[in-house]
């Protein structure tokens, strides 16, 4: 009897020792996040050489809350992000992406917005002749070819008789600000938080003028077959919103609470 009890005790101990939780049994999936390095306060390289910013730190927070996934970053030029997503070189794009009909045909957006992106006409700080988009007749407006701002400018221009020229920036450092400074461009389109960063880090000072042209919600982007990943991120993101973490990230990196619409 003693031997039988001892054997049962050993078997019981072995069984308990081999038990794992559902989370432990489920294989951790590595997720590659495509982002950039030149979007002030959003995704950029800091003075220590580290990738950081609002979108980057939000992904890191999601990583903490989703133990079944491991998130890693792959940086590239903004213009290559959607190409890389379509080729499955990255699993997510995190770069303040706004929905459009063209993008939604090809890709999947998550449902919970993580930022509200106010865009305004932006000029040099000493420019007193341009006070809004209506003052751009005959002017040259520069922006990034694949940005949200380019979509907004193109739409407004086409609906109003194309009063201004739209030009696209090159790859040089601070290219848009340099074109404004040299007079090659008269205006651009930007957000208050990007302009604030520009003014703190560059000798070329800017200001936003006129009304908000677009206060779009922004999301993460996935390939169409990543619905489960998108849903898991939405669940964690809603928790991050509800407990105030997203607001704190926005205050830290963007200088105001852009986690909700305010314009």
Number of C-alpha atoms within 10 A of each C-alpha: 6 7 8 9 10 11 12 12 12 12 12 11 11 11 10 10 9 7 10 10 7 8 10 11 10 12 11 13 12 12 16 19 24 25 27 24 20 17 18 21 24 26 22 21 17 13 7 6 8 10 19 19 22 25 26 20 17 21 18 16 17 21 18 14 17 15 15 16 18 15 18 15 19 14 18 14 12 20 13 14 24 22 12 16 20 15 11 13 15 23 22 28 26 24 24 25 20 23 18 10 7 8 14 13 9 12 17 20 23 19 15 19 21 25 24 21 26 21 20 24 25 27 28 18 13 9 13 9 9 19 16 18 22 12 13 19 13 11 15 18 26 26 23 21 16 14 16 22 24 19 16 15 24 15 12 14 18 11 10 11 8 15 18 20 16 20 16 15 16 13 10 8 9 14 16 22 24 14 17 22 16 9 11 14 22 20 28 27 25 20 20 20 20 17 19 18 17 19 15 11 11 11 9 15 19 24 19 23 18 14 14 16 17 17 17 18 20 23 22 24 27 25 20 14 10 16 14 9 16 21 14 16 21 19 15 18 22 14 15 20 17 11 10 11 16 25 20 18 22 24 15 14 19 22 16 15 18 22 22 16 13 11 11
